[in-house]
Amino acid sequence: MATEYDGDHIDLRGANIAGSVTAKAVYREHAPAPTALDALPARAVGFTGRGAELKGLLDALDPTACTSEGGNGVEAVLVAAVSGLGGIGKTALAVEAARVACEKGWFPGGVLFVNLHGYDDDHVTADQALEVLLTALGTEPEHIPNWADARAALYRSALAERGRERGAVLILADNASSAEQVRPLLPGDVRHRLLVTSRNKLPQLGARLMPLDELTPKEAHDLLDRVLRIADTSDGRVAQEREAAAELASHCGYLPLAIQIVAALLALDLDKPVAELAAELTEYGDRLVHLDDGERSVRAAFDLSYRRLSPEQARLLRLLALAPGPEVTTEVVAVLVGTDTAPVRVLSALSQAHLIERGSGRGRWRLHDLVRAFGLGVVAGDAELREEGDAARGRVLDFYCEWAGAADDRLRWLPGKAEPERFLDRAQALAWLDGERAGLVAAVQWAGEERYARSARELAACLHEYLDWRRYFDDLITIERSVQEAAHSVGDRRSEADAWINLGRAMMAAGRATEAVDAFMRCGELFPTAEDAIEALTLAHDPHQREANTLTDLGYSLWQAGRLEDAVDAFTRVVGVLQAAGDRHREGVAWNNLGSALCQAGRMEEAIDACGKSMQICGEFEDWYGTGVTLENLAFTYEENNRPAEARAYYLQAADAFTRANAPTAAADVRSQAEAITP
């Protein structure tokens, strides 16, 4: 009889068999499941720059890093998390670092790679990621548990076994959206490393955090050139059009994705000058339309992040895109939102998602240029969102008018008048204006929109004293041109004429005499009579200012006529008028004028004394330009008195003062005068 053994074979020995026997043999070969332990994607085309970031990431991956028990107090990094805005180049950097690390022999056990698609609608869950990684480690599908905890345990065990057999393994988890998605992927063996990329900062993982910013201008230039030369080795457009290439990179916000896209567009049209594409990005209302090569799109990359925001977060991002200036304070954020205090938690969430960034100081926030363009595009495409945005901008303009008006009152305050309440002193008012300057100037430029024209003109008037005081003449010219153009568009001749006058004065102060004359002439064309023009020129002055100005003009006229003693008398009367009015700052200017006249009259000791009083007052007000002018006059006085050493010293001090006052031309002039003095 036949005997069966364990169901896998039959022993026919001793069996009584009649007829033929047919046997079917089945051969089974047990082989290990395939692995995927060299799964890194290809290096990014044209990868360049990022030297500091690459070094920092390699330092985190370095297996020679000691634990605290090793004696040097440096703890090994188990997880490194690269985070940044969509399109900033996180994956490219991570892949580059992983490949360099492998070339150094740091991960002989191999590299595992999984794309978590964290911002797609159908993202990879942690359970799914574990299944992918276990399969890559060679685990048979039927041996992969269904339960999440069991999968994670098997994954750690498989990694530990791989580590004992082959050495350390690097796991690259790309495009994660949360710590929850990544936490089960943490290896249990400290020899291994987990490298994560995400648009969100992931501090919950205990990781070495590596936030990634946009490229530097040089890195952006090099990337653009390198990608074009990869496509065509003879393409030298970037080198031939360096300024246009720099402008193009700037319009791309130095975002690697945007640079790659414009490079692709140029590579498709070899006859297209770089300057032409840069002009298209400048002229087109929505830059993001151009930043699309059919396969890649900056707008699409940002949209993935935007769709994951809560309604509160999405609203704040849209409103921040409408804010004036490159950055805003938390106070302005509150005004935009329409609340008493800024939504700090919402700001923090947007910051963690890299959709907003910290500004130049604590409590200040900024948007990347292309994120701002994205937000503006979202608002423009929806009537309700446009209405919401218009209301928010109106609130900001009202806020700026109120606070800038209070600051202006403090700057113009004189003893004997009612003291302004909002700012305790002049320094506090100046500090607020300095912090908000860019936003204030940008808000005035809303004057071209009818709904904001009146408030924008009011705001411009509040900024005159401050911008003139700080010698920000370019800003002064910008706001007056905005007011002039807005007044012209609605046919307001009086407001336009006033703007031309103020524009002319600003241009004269900036040393643009020809343009200043043209501005004054345009003003004259708008006034029906000479009397109206004279009234407009003196309208802004208080009585004591008009008297002081008249006496000052008289003093200069007498000086030019050679009547120096009469000029001294006129300038002395100016000092008295301003002292009586309590206008101490202008008194300092008057002392300087008097000192110059005294010097010309040969009354040197009195001239030196007058200049000293001028410098004392200018110092009280931190008027560095006025200080420079007085020091220059003092130097001239000593030079006229044949005292070259003192003259040279005062010229050099004047140069320092002019430098502090942002007057480089004046500084260079007095420095040349100092060098011309023979010791």
C-alpha positions as CSV (number, residue, x, y, z in Angstrom):
1,M,0.0,0.0,0.0
2,A,1.1,3.6,-0.5
3,T,1.9,5.8,2.4
4,E,1.4,9.7,2.5
5,Y,3.9,11.8,4.4
6,D,2.8,15.2,5.6
7,G,0.8,15.7,2.4
8,D,3.7,16.6,0.3
9,H,4.8,13.2,-1.1
10,I,3.6,9.5,-1.4
11,D,5.9,6.5,-0.7
12,L,5.0,3.8,-3.3
13,R,7.4,1.2,-1.9
14,G,5.6,-2.2,-1.2
15,A,2.4,-1.0,-2.9
16,N,0.4,-3.5,-5.1
17,I,-0.3,-1.5,-8.2
18,A,-2.1,-2.8,-11.3
19,G,-1.5,-1.0,-14.5
20,S,0.5,2.2,-15.2
21,V,1.0,5.0,-12.8
22,T,1.0,8.7,-13.7
23,A,2.7,11.1,-11.3
24,K,2.4,14.9,-11.3
25,A,5.3,16.8,-9.8
26,V,5.1,20.4,-8.5
27,Y,8.3,22.2,-7.9
28,R,8.3,25.3,-5.5
29,E,11.2,27.6,-5.1
30,H,11.2,29.9,-2.0
31,A,13.1,33.2,-2.9
32,P,13.3,36.4,-0.8
33,A,10.8,39.1,-1.8
34,P,12.4,41.9,-3.9
35,T,13.6,45.0,-2.1
36,A,13.7,48.7,-3.0
37,L,16.5,50.0,-0.9
38,D,18.1,52.3,-3.6
39,A,14.9,54.2,-4.4
40,L,16.1,57.8,-4.4
41,P,14.7,60.0,-7.2
42,A,17.1,61.6,-9.7
43,R,18.9,64.8,-8.7
44,A,17.0,67.9,-9.6
45,V,18.0,69.3,-13.0
46,G,20.3,72.3,-12.5
47,F,20.5,72.0,-8.7
48,T,22.8,74.8,-7.6
49,G,23.5,76.9,-4.5
50,R,22.1,76.0,-1.2
51,G,25.6,75.5,0.2
52,A,24.8,76.5,3.8
53,E,21.5,74.6,3.9
54,L,23.1,71.4,2.4
55,K,25.9,71.5,5.0
56,G,23.3,71.9,7.8
57,L,21.4,69.0,6.5
58,L,24.4,66.8,6.2
59,D,25.5,67.7,9.7
60,A,22.1,66.4,10.9
61,L,22.5,63.1,8.9
62,D,26.1,62.5,9.9
63,P,26.2,59.1,11.7
64,T,29.4,60.1,13.5
65,A,27.4,62.5,15.6
66,C,27.7,61.4,19.2
67,T,24.9,61.0,21.8
68,S,25.1,62.8,25.0
69,E,26.6,59.7,26.6
70,G,29.5,59.9,24.2
71,G,31.1,62.6,26.2
72,N,30.9,65.7,24.1
73,G,27.3,66.7,24.8
74,V,26.2,66.5,21.1
75,E,23.1,64.4,20.7
76,A,22.5,62.3,17.5
77,V,19.7,63.6,15.3
78,L,17.2,60.9,14.5
79,V,14.9,63.1,12.4
80,A,15.6,66.1,10.1
81,A,12.7,68.0,8.8
82,V,13.1,70.4,5.8
83,S,10.1,72.8,5.5
84,G,9.2,75.7,3.3
85,L,6.8,77.2,0.9
86,G,5.5,75.2,-2.0
87,G,8.0,75.3,-4.9
88,I,10.9,76.4,-2.6
89,G,13.0,73.3,-3.5
90,K,12.6,71.1,-0.4
91,T,12.6,67.8,-2.3
92,A,15.5,68.9,-4.4
93,L,17.6,69.7,-1.4
94,A,16.6,66.6,0.5
95,V,17.4,64.3,-2.5
96,E,20.8,66.1,-3.0
97,A,21.7,65.7,0.7
98,A,20.6,62.0,0.6
99,R,22.8,61.3,-2.4
100,V,25.8,63.1,-1.0
101,A,25.3,61.2,2.3
102,C,25.2,57.9,0.4
103,E,28.3,58.8,-1.6
104,K,30.1,59.3,1.7
105,G,29.1,55.7,2.7
106,W,26.9,56.8,5.6
107,F,24.0,54.5,4.7
108,P,25.3,51.1,3.6
109,G,21.9,49.6,4.5
110,G,20.2,51.5,1.7
111,V,17.7,54.3,1.2
112,L,14.0,54.0,1.5
113,F,11.8,56.7,-0.3
114,V,8.1,57.3,0.1
115,N,6.1,60.3,-1.3
116,L,3.3,61.0,1.2
117,H,1.4,63.4,-1.2
118,G,0.5,65.2,2.0
119,Y,-1.3,68.1,0.2
120,D,-3.2,66.1,-2.3
121,D,-6.9,65.3,-1.8
122,D,-6.0,61.6,-1.6
123,H,-2.9,61.7,0.6
124,V,-0.9,58.7,1.7
125,T,-1.8,57.6,5.3
126,A,0.8,56.5,7.8
127,D,-0.6,52.9,7.5
128,Q,-0.2,53.0,3.7
129,A,3.3,54.4,4.0
130,L,4.3,51.6,6.4
131,E,3.0,49.1,3.9
132,V,5.1,50.7,1.1
133,L,8.2,50.7,3.3
134,L,7.8,47.2,4.5
135,T,7.4,46.0,1.0
136,A,10.6,47.9,0.0
137,L,12.4,46.2,2.9
138,G,11.4,42.8,1.3
139,T,8.4,41.8,3.5
140,E,6.0,39.5,1.7
141,P,2.6,41.2,1.3
142,E,0.8,38.4,3.1
143,H,3.1,38.9,6.1
144,I,2.2,42.6,6.5
145,P,-0.2,43.0,9.4
146,N,-3.5,44.8,9.0
147,W,-3.2,46.7,12.4
148,A,-1.3,49.9,12.4
149,D,0.6,49.3,15.6
150,A,1.6,45.8,14.4
151,R,2.8,47.3,11.1
152,A,4.9,49.9,12.9
153,A,6.5,47.2,15.1
154,L,7.3,45.0,12.2
155,Y,8.8,48.0,10.3
156,R,11.0,48.9,13.2
157,S,12.1,45.2,13.6
158,A,12.8,44.9,9.9
159,L,14.9,48.1,10.0
160,A,16.8,46.8,13.0
161,E,17.6,43.6,11.3
162,R,18.7,45.4,8.2
163,G,20.9,47.6,10.3
164,R,22.6,44.5,11.9
165,E,23.1,42.9,8.6
166,R,24.0,45.8,6.3
167,G,24.3,48.9,8.3
168,A,22.4,52.2,8.7
169,V,19.4,53.0,6.5
170,L,18.1,56.5,5.5
171,I,14.4,56.9,5.1
172,L,13.2,59.9,3.0
173,A,9.6,60.8,3.6
174,D,8.7,63.4,1.1
175,N,5.8,65.9,1.1
176,A,4.4,65.2,4.5
177,S,1.5,67.4,5.8
178,S,1.5,66.6,9.5
179,A,3.5,65.0,12.3
180,E,0.8,62.4,12.6
181,Q,1.5,61.2,9.0
182,V,5.2,60.8,9.8
183,R,5.4,59.7,13.5
184,P,4.9,55.9,12.8
185,L,7.8,56.0,10.3
186,L,10.3,56.8,13.1
187,P,13.0,54.1,13.2
188,G,13.7,52.5,16.6
189,D,17.4,52.0,15.9
190,V,19.5,55.2,16.4
191,R,21.8,54.2,13.6
192,H,19.1,55.0,11.1
193,R,17.9,58.5,10.0
194,L,14.5,59.8,8.9
195,L,14.6,62.8,6.6
196,V,11.2,64.6,6.1
197,T,10.1,67.3,3.8
198,S,6.9,69.3,4.4
199,R,5.3,72.7,3.7
200,N,4.7,72.8,7.4
201,K,7.2,73.1,10.2
202,L,7.0,69.9,12.2
203,P,8.3,70.6,15.7
204,Q,6.2,67.8,17.3
205,L,8.7,65.2,15.9
206,G,11.6,66.3,18.0
207,A,13.4,66.9,14.7
208,R,16.3,69.1,13.6
209,L,14.2,71.8,11.9
210,M,15.5,73.1,8.6
211,P,13.3,75.9,7.3
212,L,14.1,76.8,3.7
213,D,14.0,80.3,2.3
214,E,14.0,81.5,-1.3
215,L,17.3,81.5,-3.3
216,T,19.7,84.4,-3.1
217,P,19.8,86.6,-6.2
218,K,23.1,85.0,-7.2
219,E,21.8,81.4,-6.7
220,A,18.7,82.3,-8.8
221,H,20.8,83.7,-11.5
222,D,23.0,80.6,-11.6
223,L,20.0,78.3,-11.6
224,L,18.5,80.1,-14.5
225,D,21.7,80.0,-16.5
226,R,22.4,76.4,-15.6
227,V,19.0,75.1,-16.7
228,L,19.2,76.9,-20.0
229,R,22.6,75.6,-20.7
230,I,21.5,72.0,-19.9
231,A,18.8,72.4,-22.5
232,D,21.2,74.0,-25.0
233,T,24.9,74.2,-24.2
234,S,25.2,77.3,-26.5
235,D,22.5,79.3,-24.8
236,G,24.3,82.3,-23.4
237,R,21.3,84.6,-22.9
238,V,21.6,84.9,-19.1
239,A,25.3,85.9,-19.4
240,Q,24.5,88.3,-22.2
241,E,21.5,89.9,-20.4
242,R,22.6,90.0,-16.8
243,E,20.4,92.9,-15.7
244,A,17.3,91.4,-17.5
245,A,18.1,88.0,-15.9
246,A,18.3,89.6,-12.5
247,E,15.0,91.4,-13.1
248,L,13.4,88.1,-14.2
249,A,14.7,86.3,-11.1
250,S,13.3,89.1,-8.9
251,H,9.9,88.8,-10.6
252,C,10.0,85.1,-9.8
253,G,10.5,85.9,-6.1
254,Y,13.7,83.8,-6.2
255,L,11.4,80.8,-6.0
256,P,13.2,77.7,-7.5
257,L,9.9,76.4,-9.1
258,A,9.3,79.7,-10.7
259,I,12.9,79.9,-12.0
260,Q,12.6,76.4,-13.4
261,I,9.3,77.4,-15.2
262,V,10.7,80.6,-16.8
263,A,13.8,78.7,-17.8
264,A,11.6,76.1,-19.6
265,L,9.7,78.9,-21.3
266,L,12.9,80.4,-22.6
267,A,14.3,77.0,-23.6
268,L,11.2,76.5,-25.8
269,D,11.8,79.9,-27.6
270,L,15.5,80.3,-28.3
271,D,14.9,83.6,-30.0
272,K,13.1,85.2,-27.1
273,P,15.3,87.7,-25.2
274,V,15.3,87.4,-21.4
275,A,14.3,91.1,-21.2
276,E,11.1,90.4,-23.2
277,L,10.0,87.7,-20.7
278,A,10.9,89.9,-17.8
279,A,8.8,92.7,-19.3
280,E,5.8,90.4,-19.7
281,L,6.0,89.5,-16.0
282,T,6.1,93.2,-15.1
283,E,3.3,94.3,-17.4
284,Y,0.9,91.5,-16.9
285,G,-1.6,92.0,-14.0
286,D,-1.3,88.5,-12.7
287,R,2.3,87.2,-12.8
288,L,1.2,83.7,-11.9
289,V,-0.4,83.3,-15.4
290,H,3.0,83.4,-16.9
291,L,4.6,81.1,-14.3
292,D,3.1,78.0,-15.9
293,D,4.8,75.8,-18.4
294,G,2.0,73.4,-19.0
295,E,3.2,70.8,-16.6
296,R,4.3,72.9,-13.6
297,S,2.4,75.9,-12.2
298,V,3.2,78.1,-9.2
299,R,-0.5,78.9,-8.8
300,A,-1.3,75.2,-8.6
301,A,1.5,74.6,-6.1
302,F,0.1,77.4,-3.8
303,D,-3.4,76.2,-4.3
304,L,-2.6,72.9,-2.7
305,S,-1.6,74.7,0.5
306,Y,-4.5,77.1,0.3
307,R,-7.1,74.4,0.1
308,R,-5.9,72.8,3.4
309,L,-6.4,76.0,5.3
310,S,-9.3,76.5,7.7
311,P,-11.8,79.3,6.6
312,E,-10.3,81.6,9.2
313,Q,-6.8,81.0,8.0
314,A,-7.8,81.4,4.3
315,R,-9.5,84.7,5.1
316,L,-6.5,86.1,6.9
317,L,-4.1,85.1,4.1
318,R,-6.3,86.9,1.5
319,L,-6.5,90.0,3.7
320,L,-2.8,90.0,4.2
321,A,-2.3,90.0,0.5
322,L,-4.2,93.3,0.3
323,A,-2.1,95.0,3.0
324,P,0.0,98.0,2.0
325,G,3.8,97.7,2.1
326,P,6.0,94.7,2.2
327,E,5.2,93.8,5.8
328,V,2.6,94.6,8.4
329,T,2.5,94.8,12.2
330,T,0.1,92.8,14.4
331,E,-1.8,96.1,15.0
332,V,-2.5,96.4,11.2
333,V,-3.4,92.7,11.0
334,A,-6.1,93.4,13.6
335,V,-7.4,96.3,11.6
336,L,-7.5,94.2,8.4
337,V,-9.5,91.5,10.2
338,G,-11.7,94.0,11.9
339,T,-11.0,92.9,15.5
340,D,-9.5,94.6,18.6
341,T,-6.5,92.2,18.7
342,A,-4.7,90.3,16.0
343,P,-5.6,86.6,15.6
344,V,-2.2,85.3,17.0
345,R,-3.1,81.6,16.7
346,V,-4.1,82.0,13.0
347,L,-0.9,84.0,12.3
348,S,1.1,81.2,13.9
349,A,-0.7,78.5,11.8
350,L,0.0,80.4,8.6
351,S,3.6,80.8,9.7
352,Q,4.0,77.1,10.4
353,A,2.6,76.5,6.9
354,H,5.2,78.9,5.4
355,L,2.5,81.0,3.8
356,I,3.6,84.0,5.9
357,E,7.0,84.8,7.3
358,R,8.3,86.8,10.2
359,G,9.2,90.3,9.2
360,S,12.0,92.6,10.1
361,G,11.2,92.4,13.8
362,R,9.0,90.7,16.4
363,G,5.3,91.4,15.7
364,R,5.9,92.0,12.1
365,W,4.8,89.7,9.2
366,R,5.4,89.5,5.5
367,L,4.3,87.5,2.5
368,H,6.4,86.2,-0.3
369,D,5.8,88.2,-3.4
370,L,4.2,85.3,-5.3
371,V,2.0,84.3,-2.3
372,R,0.8,87.9,-2.3
373,A,0.1,87.6,-6.0
374,F,-1.8,84.4,-5.4
375,G,-3.9,85.9,-2.6
376,L,-4.7,88.9,-4.8
377,G,-5.8,86.6,-7.6
378,V,-8.1,84.7,-5.3
379,V,-9.8,88.0,-4.2
380,A,-10.0,89.3,-7.7
381,G,-11.9,86.2,-8.8
382,D,-14.8,86.5,-6.4
383,A,-17.2,89.5,-6.0
384,E,-17.9,88.9,-2.3
385,L,-14.2,88.6,-1.5
386,R,-13.5,91.9,-3.4
387,E,-16.1,93.6,-1.2
388,E,-14.6,92.1,1.9
389,G,-11.2,93.3,0.8
390,D,-12.4,96.8,0.0
391,A,-13.8,97.2,3.5
392,A,-10.5,95.9,5.0
393,R,-8.4,98.4,3.0
394,G,-10.8,101.2,4.1
395,R,-10.2,100.3,7.7
396,V,-6.5,100.3,7.3
397,L,-6.6,103.7,5.6
398,D,-8.7,105.2,8.4
399,F,-6.3,103.7,11.0
400,Y,-3.3,105.1,9.3
401,C,-4.9,108.6,9.0
402,E,-5.8,108.6,12.7
403,W,-2.4,107.5,13.9
404,A,-0.3,109.4,11.4
405,G,-2.3,112.5,12.2
406,A,-1.6,112.1,15.9
407,A,2.1,111.6,15.1
408,D,2.2,114.7,12.9
409,D,0.5,116.7,15.7
410,R,3.3,115.7,18.0
411,L,6.0,116.6,15.5
412,R,4.5,120.0,14.9
413,W,3.7,120.6,18.6
414,L,5.0,123.9,20.1
415,P,5.1,124.9,23.8
416,G,2.0,126.7,24.9
417,K,-0.3,124.7,22.6
418,A,-2.6,121.9,23.7
419,E,-0.3,118.8,24.0
420,P,-1.2,115.8,21.8
421,E,-2.3,112.8,23.8
422,R,-1.5,109.7,21.7
423,F,2.3,110.0,21.6
424,L,4.1,110.9,24.8
425,D,7.0,112.7,23.0
426,R,8.5,113.4,19.6
427,A,10.8,110.3,19.8
428,Q,7.8,108.0,20.2
429,A,6.0,109.5,17.3
430,L,9.0,109.2,15.1
431,A,9.5,105.6,16.1
432,W,5.9,104.7,15.1
433,L,6.3,106.5,11.7
434,D,9.6,104.8,11.1
435,G,8.1,101.4,11.7
436,E,5.1,102.0,9.5
437,R,6.7,104.1,6.8
438,A,6.6,101.6,3.9
439,G,2.9,100.8,4.6
440,L,2.0,104.5,5.0
441,V,3.6,105.4,1.6
442,A,2.0,102.4,-0.1
443,A,-1.5,103.3,1.3
444,V,-1.3,106.9,-0.1
445,Q,-0.9,105.3,-3.5
446,W,-4.5,104.0,-3.2
447,A,-5.5,107.6,-3.9
448,G,-6.0,106.6,-7.5
449,E,-9.2,104.6,-6.5
450,E,-12.1,107.0,-6.0
451,R,-13.3,105.4,-2.8
452,Y,-10.0,106.0,-1.1
453,A,-8.9,109.3,-2.7
454,R,-10.0,111.7,0.1
455,S,-8.5,109.6,2.9
456,A,-5.3,109.0,0.9
457,R,-4.8,112.8,0.4
458,E,-5.4,113.3,4.1
459,L,-2.8,110.7,4.9
460,A,-0.3,112.3,2.5
461,A,-0.7,115.7,4.3
462,C,0.1,114.0,7.6
463,L,3.4,112.6,6.3
464,H,4.9,115.8,4.9
465,E,6.6,117.0,8.1
466,Y,7.9,113.5,8.9
467,L,9.3,112.6,5.5
468,D,10.9,116.0,5.1
469,W,12.4,115.7,8.6
470,R,13.8,112.3,7.9
471,R,14.9,113.4,4.4
472,Y,13.0,110.6,2.7
473,F,12.6,112.7,-0.4
474,D,11.9,109.7,-2.7
475,D,8.9,108.7,-0.6
476,L,7.8,112.4,-0.4
477,I,7.9,112.6,-4.2
478,T,6.0,109.3,-4.5
479,I,3.1,110.3,-2.3
480,E,2.8,113.8,-3.9
481,R,2.8,112.3,-7.4
482,S,0.1,109.9,-6.3
483,V,-2.0,112.8,-5.0
484,Q,-1.4,114.9,-8.1
485,E,-2.4,112.1,-10.5
486,A,-5.5,111.3,-8.4
487,A,-6.6,115.0,-8.3
488,H,-6.0,115.4,-12.0
489,S,-8.1,112.3,-12.8
490,V,-11.2,113.9,-11.1
491,G,-10.5,117.5,-12.2
492,D,-9.8,118.9,-8.8
493,R,-7.6,121.8,-9.9
494,R,-6.9,123.2,-6.4
495,S,-5.8,119.9,-5.0
496,E,-3.7,119.2,-8.1
497,A,-2.0,122.6,-7.8
498,D,-1.2,122.0,-4.2
499,A,0.3,118.7,-5.1
500,W,2.4,120.2,-7.8
501,I,3.8,122.8,-5.3
502,N,4.6,120.1,-2.7
503,L,6.1,117.9,-5.5
504,G,8.3,120.8,-6.6
505,R,9.5,121.4,-3.0
506,A,10.3,117.8,-2.6
507,M,12.2,117.6,-5.8
508,M,14.1,120.8,-5.0
509,A,15.1,119.2,-1.6
510,A,16.2,116.1,-3.4
511,G,18.5,118.1,-5.7
512,R,16.3,117.6,-8.8
513,A,16.1,121.3,-9.7
514,T,15.0,121.0,-13.3
515,E,12.1,118.7,-12.4
516,A,11.2,121.1,-9.5
517,V,11.0,124.0,-11.8
518,D,8.7,122.1,-14.1
519,A,6.5,121.2,-11.2
520,F,6.2,124.8,-10.1
521,M,5.4,125.8,-13.7
522,R,2.6,123.1,-13.9
523,C,1.2,124.6,-10.7
524,G,1.2,128.1,-12.2
525,E,-0.7,126.8,-15.2
526,L,-3.5,125.7,-12.9
527,F,-4.0,128.9,-11.0
528,P,-6.1,131.6,-12.7
529,T,-4.3,134.6,-11.2
530,A,-0.9,135.3,-9.6
531,E,-2.6,136.2,-6.4
532,D,-4.0,132.7,-6.1
533,A,-0.5,131.2,-6.7
534,I,1.0,133.4,-3.9
535,E,-1.9,132.4,-1.6
536,A,-1.2,128.7,-2.3
537,L,2.5,129.1,-1.7
538,T,1.9,130.6,1.8
539,L,-1.3,128.9,2.8
540,A,0.3,126.1,4.7
541,H,2.3,128.4,7.0
542,D,1.3,129.7,10.4
543,P,1.6,133.5,11.0
544,H,5.0,133.1,12.8
545,Q,6.2,130.9,10.1
546,R,5.2,133.4,7.4
547,E,7.0,136.2,9.3
548,A,10.1,134.1,9.8
549,N,10.1,133.1,6.2
550,T,9.7,136.7,5.0
551,L,12.6,137.9,7.3
552,T,14.7,135.0,6.1
553,D,14.1,135.8,2.5
554,L,14.9,139.5,3.3
555,G,18.1,138.4,5.0
556,Y,19.3,136.5,2.0
557,S,18.4,139.3,-0.3
558,L,20.4,141.8,1.8
559,W,23.3,139.3,1.9
560,Q,23.4,139.0,-1.8
561,A,23.3,142.8,-2.1
562,G,26.4,143.1,0.0
563,R,24.5,144.7,3.0
564,L,25.9,142.1,5.5
565,E,25.2,144.0,8.7
566,D,21.6,144.5,7.6
567,A,21.4,140.8,6.8
568,V,22.7,139.9,10.3
569,D,20.0,142.1,11.7
570,A,17.3,140.3,9.7
571,F,18.5,136.9,10.7
572,T,18.7,138.0,14.4
573,R,15.0,139.1,14.1
574,V,14.2,135.6,12.7
575,V,15.7,134.0,15.8
576,G,13.7,136.2,18.0
577,V,10.4,135.5,16.2
578,L,11.0,131.7,16.4
579,Q,12.0,131.9,20.1
580,A,8.8,133.8,20.8
581,A,6.7,131.2,19.0
582,G,8.5,128.4,20.8
583,D,9.5,126.8,17.5
584,R,12.8,125.5,18.8
585,H,13.7,123.3,15.8
586,R,13.4,126.1,13.3
587,E,15.2,128.3,15.7
588,G,18.2,126.0,15.3
589,V,18.1,126.5,11.5
590,A,17.9,130.3,12.1
591,W,21.0,130.3,14.3
592,N,22.8,128.5,11.5
593,N,21.8,131.2,9.0
594,L,22.8,133.9,11.4
595,G,26.2,132.2,12.0
596,S,26.8,132.2,8.2
597,A,26.0,135.9,7.9
598,L,28.2,136.8,10.9
599,C,31.0,134.9,9.3
600,Q,30.7,136.8,6.1
601,A,30.6,140.0,8.1
602,G,33.9,139.1,9.7
603,R,32.4,138.7,13.2
604,M,34.1,135.3,13.7
605,E,33.6,134.8,17.5
606,E,29.9,135.6,17.2
607,A,29.6,133.3,14.2
608,I,31.2,130.4,16.1
609,D,28.9,131.0,19.0
610,A,25.8,131.1,16.7
611,C,26.8,127.9,15.1
612,G,27.3,126.3,18.4
613,K,23.8,127.1,19.4
614,S,22.5,125.7,16.1
615,M,24.3,122.4,16.7
616,Q,23.0,122.2,20.2
617,I,19.4,122.5,19.0
618,C,19.9,120.2,16.1
619,G,21.3,117.6,18.5
620,E,18.2,117.8,20.7
621,F,16.1,116.9,17.7
622,E,18.5,114.4,16.2
623,D,18.5,116.6,13.1
624,W,21.7,115.2,11.5
625,Y,21.3,117.0,8.3
626,G,21.0,120.3,10.1
627,T,24.0,119.4,12.2
628,G,25.9,118.7,9.1
629,V,25.1,122.0,7.5
630,T,26.1,123.9,10.7
631,L,29.3,121.9,11.0
632,E,30.1,122.8,7.4
633,N,29.5,126.5,8.1
634,L,31.6,126.2,11.2
635,A,34.4,124.6,9.2
636,F,34.2,127.4,6.7
637,T,34.3,130.0,9.4
638,Y,37.6,128.4,10.8
639,E,39.0,128.2,7.3
640,E,38.3,131.9,6.7
641,N,40.0,132.6,10.0
642,N,43.2,130.8,8.9
643,R,42.7,127.9,11.3
644,P,43.1,124.9,8.9
645,A,43.3,122.1,11.5
646,E,40.0,123.0,13.1
647,A,38.4,123.6,9.7
648,R,39.5,120.1,8.5
649,A,38.2,118.5,11.7
650,Y,34.8,120.2,11.3
651,Y,34.5,119.2,7.7
652,L,35.0,115.6,8.6
653,Q,32.5,115.8,11.4
654,A,30.0,117.3,8.9
655,A,30.6,114.4,6.6
656,D,29.7,112.0,9.4
657,A,26.6,113.9,10.2
658,F,25.5,114.0,6.5
659,T,26.1,110.3,6.3
660,R,23.8,109.7,9.3
661,A,21.2,112.0,7.6
662,N,21.2,109.8,4.4
663,A,22.8,112.6,2.4
664,P,25.7,110.9,0.7
665,T,26.3,113.6,-1.9
666,A,26.7,116.3,0.8
667,A,28.9,114.0,2.8
668,A,31.2,113.4,-0.3
669,D,31.4,117.2,-0.9
670,V,32.5,118.2,2.6
671,R,34.9,115.2,2.7
672,S,36.5,116.6,-0.5
673,Q,36.7,120.0,1.1
674,A,38.5,118.5,4.1
675,E,41.0,116.7,1.9
676,A,41.7,119.9,0.0
677,I,42.9,121.7,3.1
678,T,46.7,121.8,3.3
679,P,47.8,121.1,6.9
